[in-house]
Amino acid sequence: MKASRLSEYRVMWVFVFFDLPTYTALERKAASGFRQSLLRDGFSMFQYSIYMRHCASAENAAVHVRRVKNMLPEEGDIVIMTITDKQFGMMEHFSSHIPTKPPVPSAFSFL
């Protein structure tokens, strides 16, 4: 049963893509607060304005999606995308034209 719980089709990744205004001090504070809230909720920066979080199940992913929705700033564009671990594993990532391995979730993310 435990093997099915950690199936690459049940394990999920939540991505948050955002484009927030930073013209005024208040907008910069809101954008920084949003990023800090993502980090406090266990998200990691994947690229600038793209954060991701590993979740052990679709139910756990739904909890974090709800949290992100509750922390949305007043202004800006935010996209939340949830994919399976299998889909995440098919991602190709290049840094300066050199293929790199996708990030591996930390051991405590399975708890």
C-alpha positions in Angstrom: 0.0 0.0 0.0 2.8 2.4 0.8 4.3 2.0 -2.7 1.0 3.2 -4.2 0.9 6.2 -1.9 4.2 7.4 -3.4 3.3 6.5 -7.0 4.7 9.0 -9.5 1.1 9.4 -10.6 -0.1 10.4 -7.1 2.8 12.6 -6.0 2.2 16.1 -7.1 4.1 19.3 -7.8 2.5 22.7 -7.4 4.0 25.6 -9.5 3.2 29.2 -8.9 4.0 31.6 -11.7 3.7 35.3 -11.1 4.2 38.7 -12.6 3.7 41.4 -9.9 4.1 45.2 -10.3 7.1 46.7 -8.5 6.9 50.4 -9.5 6.1 51.8 -6.0 7.4 51.0 -2.6 4.0 49.6 -1.6 4.0 47.3 -4.7 7.5 46.1 -4.0 6.5 45.3 -0.4 3.4 43.3 -1.6 5.6 41.4 -4.1 8.2 40.6 -1.5 5.5 39.6 1.0 4.0 37.2 -1.5 7.4 35.6 -2.2 8.1 35.3 1.5 4.7 33.7 2.1 5.5 31.1 -0.6 8.8 30.3 1.1 7.1 29.9 4.5 4.7 27.5 2.9 7.5 25.3 1.7 7.8 26.5 -1.9 11.3 26.8 -3.5 12.3 29.2 -6.2 12.6 27.4 -9.5 13.3 30.5 -11.6 12.6 34.2 -11.0 8.9 34.5 -10.4 8.4 30.7 -10.6 8.1 28.8 -7.3 7.4 25.1 -6.8 6.5 22.8 -4.1 6.5 19.0 -3.8 3.4 17.4 -2.4 2.9 13.8 -1.4 -0.7 13.6 -2.8 -3.3 15.5 -4.8 -5.1 16.2 -1.5 -2.0 17.8 0.0 -1.5 19.8 -3.2 -5.0 21.1 -3.0 -4.2 22.4 0.6 -1.3 24.4 -0.7 -3.2 25.7 -3.8 -5.8 27.0 -1.3 -3.1 28.6 0.8 -1.7 30.4 -2.3 -5.1 31.6 -3.3 -5.5 33.1 0.2 -2.2 35.0 0.0 -2.8 36.6 -3.5 -1.7 40.2 -3.6 -4.1 42.9 -4.7 -2.3 43.5 -8.1 -0.6 41.3 -10.6 -1.0 38.1 -12.5 -0.6 34.7 -10.8 -0.9 31.2 -12.3 -1.1 28.1 -10.2 -0.3 24.8 -12.0 -0.4 21.3 -10.5 1.3 18.4 -12.3 2.1 14.8 -11.4 5.6 13.6 -10.5 5.6 11.6 -13.7 5.0 14.8 -15.7 7.6 16.6 -13.7 10.1 13.9 -14.5 9.6 14.5 -18.3 10.7 18.1 -17.9 13.8 19.1 -19.7 15.8 21.8 -17.9 18.8 23.6 -19.5 21.2 26.1 -17.9 23.4 28.0 -20.4 22.5 25.3 -22.9 23.8 22.5 -20.6 21.1 19.9 -19.6 20.6 19.8 -15.8 18.8 17.3 -13.6 15.4 18.5 -12.2 15.4 19.2 -8.5 14.9 16.3 -6.1 12.4 16.7 -3.3 13.8 16.8 0.2 13.4 13.7 2.4 11.0 15.5 4.8 8.6 16.4 2.0 7.3 12.8 2.1 6.2 13.2 5.7 
